[in-house]
Amino acid sequence: MTQYPAPREPQESEFSLAQLCGDGARMAPHWVTPAVPAAAPVSPSLIHGVEVPASSARLIAATSEYGA
């Protein structure tokens, strides 16, 4: 009876970190993101109508205990 070797499937471990970094560096120019203009500061007097739930306000108030 003749035995034939099974086809070898590539495994993830065959790719080195250097190869992956090189692939990423070659692809980087193709993934250009548009520049987003910085948001202009808004005067606090113009901010109105924002409602914060009491539970969220308590959570934020308690963060000062952690050195914030």
Beta strands, then each sheet from edge to edge (+ up, - down):
end
